[in-house]
Amino acid sequence: MKFLPLVWSGLRRRWVRTACTLLSLVAAFMLFATLMAIRAAFAAGVTVAGSERLMMTAKIALINPLPLAYGPEIASEPGVRDVTHANWFGGTYQEGSQSFASLAVDPASWLRMHPELHVAPAQRAAWLADRTGAMVGADTARRFGWTIGDRVPLQGTIYRRPGGQPWEFTIDAIYDADPGTDQTQFFINYGYLNETLPPGAYGKNEVSWYVIQVADPSQAQQVASRLDARFANSIYETKTATEKAFVSAFARQIGEIGPIVIDISVAVLLMVLLVAGNTMAQAIRERTSELAVLRTIGFTGRHLAGLVIAESCAIAAIGGGTGLMLSWVAMTVIGDPTHGVLPPIRLTPGIVLVGAAVIAALGLCAGLVPILQVHRLRIVEAIRQP
């Protein structure tokens, strides 16, 4: 603590240069945190995907529906324990920008198939009994201030009601989930949607995809192959894969964002390391005679090296910490820029810990060259310098 006045004096000696360096660090770590949050959003769901679940979609494209009649046939296939289905509903709330992932599902089989979704028993029973009810994730409920019993109007984008009237649903259940599971989705009753659609309408007696639970996860690929062979050469050919492969493929449709994000982050951090290192090296060169005086009054080379590292780490901590904080504020204010296509882009504790480690490494690395300058310091020669 007794060296803090010396550290502070060094930081404010050239306050314009220090301020510019801090602004560079703030911008770099804001970008770093945002890119890492985007990467986490793109990868969400992959690591928590059930190894015993398969996803069946149309072979040509995900937007092509499959017949509802496939359900009993899938259930009769050896090795299949359970089956459920979902339709992408795609409604918007109040304004087009206020949207979220909304799915029409069979409530009983969907909850049975997804034990990672946690719902209070009373709320579960209420949703199962209400054809116009909905179950919403805790994150989305907090976002809009919804509570149990609220009536929520959604304007259909894929499925429209006659006359353009909005769909209305009652919030019967609010779910939370295991870590890493999306808590932003909005589930409605497929039976209500299907019976409301007129004959011949898109989605009538059709589903977007099936979720299939296999009895033996080690046989998942074999079951998937048999199911696809069963529907081969039909009007509605299928493509079945594990849930993890399905989620990974969905993320890849948007782009191989992970490697791109990492490359950009590394480039940004290397550049800001050069800026911080140059700042520290220049600061030490300007204070060579002062450091020599400190050596003459009893400061050892270890003490001076500690002062340099402390100053370097202080700059990294202030700039990097401010960048992480501003990134969190920006993500909180902006909300979900993907409008439900991906889980919310947020600053998770894991990203904060990685950011803290990078800040520490940056502070140490930026001080390496100045430390070498201090160790090569010759008192007599240094004092003579202006």
C-alpha positions in Angstrom: 0.0 0.0 0.0 2.9 2.4 0.7 3.9 2.3 -3.0 0.4 3.4 -4.2 1.2 7.2 -4.2 4.2 6.4 -6.5 2.0 4.4 -8.8 -0.6 7.1 -8.9 2.0 9.7 -9.5 3.3 7.7 -12.5 -0.1 7.4 -14.0 -1.0 11.0 -13.8 2.4 12.3 -14.9 1.4 12.3 -18.6 -2.4 12.2 -18.1 -3.3 12.7 -21.8 -1.2 9.7 -22.8 -2.6 7.7 -19.9 -6.2 8.7 -20.9 -5.6 7.7 -24.5 -4.2 4.3 -23.4 -7.1 3.7 -21.1 -9.6 4.6 -23.9 -7.8 2.1 -26.2 -8.2 -0.6 -23.5 -11.8 0.3 -22.8 -12.7 0.0 -26.5 -10.7 -3.2 -26.9 -12.3 -5.0 -24.0 -15.8 -3.8 -24.9 -15.2 -5.4 -28.3 -13.7 -8.5 -26.7 -16.6 -9.0 -24.3 -19.2 -8.5 -27.0 -17.6 -10.9 -29.4 -17.3 -13.6 -26.7 -20.9 -13.1 -25.8 -21.9 -13.4 -29.5 -19.8 -16.6 -29.7 -21.5 -18.0 -26.6 -25.0 -17.2 -28.1 -24.2 -19.0 -31.3 -22.9 -22.1 -29.4 -25.8 -22.1 -26.9 -27.6 -25.4 -26.7 -24.8 -27.5 -28.3 -23.1 -28.5 -25.0 -26.4 -29.2 -23.2 -28.1 -31.1 -26.1 -29.4 -34.5 -25.0 -27.4 -37.4 -26.2 -30.5 -39.6 -26.2 -32.5 -37.2 -28.4 -32.7 -37.2 -32.2 -34.0 -34.4 -34.4 -35.9 -35.2 -37.6 -36.5 -32.5 -40.2 -37.4 -32.5 -43.9 -34.5 -33.6 -46.0 -34.5 -30.6 -48.3 -34.7 -27.8 -45.8 -35.8 -27.0 -42.3 -38.6 -24.8 -43.5 -40.3 -27.7 -45.3 -42.9 -29.2 -42.9 -43.4 -32.9 -42.2 -46.8 -34.7 -41.8 -48.3 -35.0 -38.4 -49.1 -38.6 -39.3 -45.4 -39.5 -39.1 -45.6 -39.4 -35.3 -47.2 -42.8 -34.8 -44.9 -44.4 -37.3 -41.8 -43.0 -35.6 -43.1 -44.2 -32.2 -43.4 -47.7 -33.6 -39.8 -47.9 -34.7 -37.7 -50.3 -32.6 -35.4 -48.4 -30.3 -37.6 -45.3 -30.0 -38.8 -44.6 -26.5 -40.7 -41.4 -27.0 -41.5 -38.8 -29.7 -42.8 -35.2 -29.7 -42.9 -32.4 -32.3 -42.6 -28.6 -32.6 -43.6 -25.9 -35.1 -41.8 -22.6 -35.3 -44.6 -20.1 -34.6 -42.7 -16.9 -35.2 -45.0 -14.4 -33.5 -44.1 -10.8 -32.5 -45.1 -9.0 -29.4 -46.4 -5.4 -29.6 -43.7 -4.3 -32.0 -41.7 -6.1 -34.6 -38.5 -5.7 -32.7 -40.0 -7.3 -29.6 -39.9 -10.9 -30.7 -38.6 -14.2 -29.2 -38.4 -17.8 -30.1 -42.0 -19.1 -30.0 -42.8 -22.7 -30.6 -46.1 -24.6 -30.9 -45.6 -28.0 -29.1 -47.6 -30.8 -27.5 -47.2 -29.8 -23.9 -47.3 -33.2 -22.2 -44.8 -34.9 -24.5 -42.6 -31.8 -24.8 -42.2 -31.6 -21.0 -41.7 -35.3 -20.7 -39.0 -35.2 -23.4 -37.1 -32.2 -21.9 -36.5 -32.8 -18.2 -34.1 -29.8 -18.1 -37.1 -27.5 -18.2 -38.3 -27.0 -14.6 -41.9 -26.0 -14.0 -43.9 -25.8 -10.8 -46.4 -28.7 -10.6 -49.4 -26.4 -10.4 -48.3 -24.3 -13.4 -47.6 -27.5 -15.3 -51.1 -28.8 -14.7 -52.6 -25.4 -15.6 -50.8 -25.4 -19.0 -51.7 -28.9 -19.8 -55.4 -28.1 -19.2 -55.5 -24.8 -21.1 -55.7 -24.9 -24.9 -54.9 -21.2 -25.2 -52.2 -21.3 -22.5 -48.5 -20.7 -22.9 -45.3 -21.5 -21.0 -42.6 -18.9 -21.1 -39.0 -18.9 -20.1 -38.0 -17.0 -17.0 -35.7 -14.6 -18.9 -38.5 -13.5 -21.3 -41.0 -13.2 -18.5 -38.6 -10.8 -16.7 -37.9 -8.9 -19.9 -41.6 -8.0 -20.3 -42.7 -8.1 -16.7 -45.1 -11.0 -17.3 -46.7 -13.0 -14.5 -48.9 -16.0 -14.2 -52.4 -15.2 -15.6 -51.3 -12.4 -18.0 -52.9 -12.3 -21.4 -50.3 -11.9 -24.1 -51.2 -11.0 -27.7 -48.9 -12.2 -30.5 -49.1 -11.0 -34.1 -48.6 -14.0 -36.3 -45.9 -13.8 -38.9 -46.1 -17.4 -40.3 -49.6 -18.4 -39.0 -52.1 -15.6 -39.3 -55.6 -15.5 -38.0 -58.6 -14.6 -40.2 -58.9 -10.8 -40.4 -55.4 -10.2 -39.2 -56.4 -10.5 -35.5 -53.6 -11.2 -33.1 -53.3 -14.6 -31.3 -53.9 -14.3 -27.6 -52.4 -16.6 -25.0 -52.6 -16.9 -21.2 -49.3 -17.2 -19.3 -50.0 -20.5 -17.4 -46.4 -21.4 -16.6 -43.0 -19.9 -16.3 -40.1 -22.3 -16.5 -36.4 -22.1 -15.5 -33.8 -24.6 -16.6 -30.5 -26.2 -16.1 -27.4 -24.0 -16.7 -26.7 -23.5 -20.4 -30.4 -24.1 -21.4 -32.3 -21.4 -23.2 -34.8 -19.6 -20.9 -36.2 -17.2 -23.5 -38.6 -19.4 -25.4 -42.4 -19.1 -25.6 -44.3 -22.4 -25.9 -48.0 -22.6 -27.0 -50.3 -25.5 -27.6 -50.0 -27.1 -31.0 -53.5 -28.6 -30.8 -55.0 -25.1 -30.5 -52.9 -23.8 -33.4 -53.7 -26.8 -35.6 -57.5 -26.7 -35.0 -57.6 -22.9 -35.7 -55.9 -23.2 -39.1 -58.3 -23.5 -42.0 -58.1 -26.7 -44.2 -55.3 -26.5 -46.7 -53.4 -23.8 -44.8 -49.6 -24.0 -44.4 -48.9 -26.0 -41.3 -52.3 -27.7 -41.1 -51.6 -31.2 -39.8 -47.9 -30.6 -40.3 -45.0 -30.0 -38.0 -41.6 -28.3 -38.4 -39.6 -31.1 -36.8 -39.8 -34.1 -34.6 -37.8 -34.8 -31.4 -37.2 -38.5 -30.8 -35.9 -40.1 -27.7 -34.0 -43.4 -28.2 -33.9 -46.1 -25.6 -30.1 -46.6 -26.0 -28.0 -43.5 -26.8 -25.3 -45.7 -28.2 -27.7 -46.9 -30.9 -28.9 -43.3 -31.8 -27.2 -43.2 -35.2 -28.6 -46.6 -36.2 -32.1 -45.6 -35.2 -31.7 -42.4 -37.2 -30.6 -44.3 -40.3 -33.6 -46.7 -40.0 -36.0 -43.8 -39.7 -34.7 -42.0 -42.7 -34.8 -45.3 -44.7 -38.4 -45.7 -43.6 -39.4 -42.5 -45.2 -37.1 -42.6 -48.2 -38.6 -42.1 -51.7 -41.7 -40.6 -50.1 -43.0 -37.1 -50.8 -41.7 -36.0 -47.4 -38.2 -37.5 -47.1 -36.5 -36.9 -43.8 -33.1 -36.2 -42.3 -32.5 -37.4 -38.8 -29.5 -36.6 -36.6 -28.6 -36.2 -33.0 -29.8 -33.1 -31.2 -26.3 -31.9 -30.8 -25.6 -32.2 -34.5 -28.9 -30.5 -35.3 -28.1 -27.5 -33.1 -24.5 -27.3 -34.4 -25.8 -27.4 -38.0 -28.3 -24.6 -37.3 -25.5 -22.4 -35.9 -23.3 -23.1 -38.9 -26.1 -21.9 -41.2 -25.5 -18.5 -39.8 -21.8 -18.8 -40.1 -18.7 -20.3 -38.6 -18.7 -17.5 -36.0 -16.6 -19.2 -33.4 -13.2 -19.2 -35.2 -13.9 -15.8 -36.7 -14.7 -14.3 -33.3 -11.6 -15.8 -31.7 -9.3 -14.5 -34.5 -10.7 -11.0 -34.3 -10.4 -11.0 -30.5 -6.8 -12.2 -30.5 -5.9 -9.5 -33.1 -7.5 -6.8 -31.1 -5.8 -7.9 -27.9 -2.4 -8.1 -29.5 -2.7 -4.6 -30.9 -3.8 -3.2 -27.5 -0.9 -5.0 -25.9 1.5 -3.2 -28.2 -0.1 0.1 -27.3 0.1 -0.5 -23.6 3.6 -1.9 -23.8 4.8 1.1 -25.8 3.1 3.5 -23.3 4.9 1.9 -20.3 8.2 1.7 -22.1 8.0 5.4 -22.9 7.0 6.3 -19.4 10.0 4.5 -17.9 12.4 6.2 -20.4 11.1 9.6 -19.3 11.6 8.8 -15.6 15.1 7.2 -15.9 16.7 9.9 -13.6 13.9 9.6 -11.1 14.3 5.9 -10.9 18.0 6.3 -10.4 17.3 8.6 -7.5 15.0 6.0 -6.0 17.8 3.5 -6.2 20.2 5.8 -4.4 17.8 6.2 -1.4 17.4 2.5 -0.9 15.0 1.1 -3.5 16.2 -2.2 -4.9 15.7 -3.4 -8.5 13.0 -5.7 -7.2 11.1 -2.7 -5.7 11.4 -0.7 -9.0 10.2 -3.8 -11.0 7.2 -4.0 -8.6 6.4 -0.4 -9.2 6.5 -0.9 -13.0 4.3 -4.0 -12.8 1.9 -2.3 -10.5 1.5 0.7 -12.8 1.1 -1.6 -15.8 -1.5 -3.8 -14.1 -3.3 -0.7 -12.8 -3.7 0.7 -16.4 -4.9 -2.8 -17.6 -7.3 -3.2 -14.7 -8.9 0.2 -15.0 -9.2 0.2 -18.8 -10.1 -3.5 -19.1 -12.5 -3.5 -16.2 -14.3 -0.4 -17.5 -14.6 -2.0 -20.9 -16.2 -5.1 -19.5 -18.6 -3.1 -17.3 -19.6 -0.9 -20.3 -20.1 -4.0 -22.4 -22.5 -5.4 -19.8 -24.4 -2.2 -19.6 -24.7 -2.0 -23.4 -26.0 -5.6 -23.6 -28.5 -5.0 -20.8 -29.8 -1.8 -22.4 -29.9 -3.1 -26.0 -31.5 -6.4 -25.0 -31.7 -9.2 -27.6 -30.6 -7.9 -31.1 -31.3 -11.2 -32.7 -35.0 -11.0 -31.7 -35.2 -14.5 -30.5 -33.3 -16.2 -33.3 -30.5 -17.0 -30.8 -30.5 -17.0 -27.0 -29.8 -13.5 -25.6 -26.3 -12.1 -26.0 -25.2 -11.6 -22.5 -22.0 -11.2 -20.4 -21.8 -14.5 -18.6 -19.6 -15.1 -15.5 -17.4 -17.3 -17.6 -16.7 -14.5 -20.0 -16.0 -12.1 -17.1 -13.5 -14.6 -15.7 -11.8 -15.0 -19.0 -11.7 -11.2 -19.4 -10.1 -10.9 -15.9 -7.4 -13.4 -16.8 -6.7 -11.5 -20.1 -6.5 -8.2 -18.2 -4.0 -9.7 -15.7 -1.9 -11.3 -18.6 -2.0 -8.0 -20.5 -0.8 -6.0 -17.4 2.1 -8.4 -16.8 3.2 -8.6 -20.5 3.0 -4.8 -21.0 5.4 -4.4 -18.1 8.1 -6.9 -19.3 10.0 -4.5 -21.5 10.0 -1.7 -18.9 11.3 -4.1 -16.3 14.2 -5.0 -18.6 14.9 -1.3 -18.8 14.9 -1.0 -15.0 17.3 -3.9 -14.6 19.8 -2.4 -17.0 19.7 0.9 -15.1 23.1 2.3 -14.1 22.7 4.9 -11.4 25.5 7.2 -12.3 24.7 7.3 -16.0 20.9 7.6 -15.3 21.4 10.6 -12.9 23.3 12.5 -15.5 20.5 12.2 -18.0 18.3 15.3 -18.3 
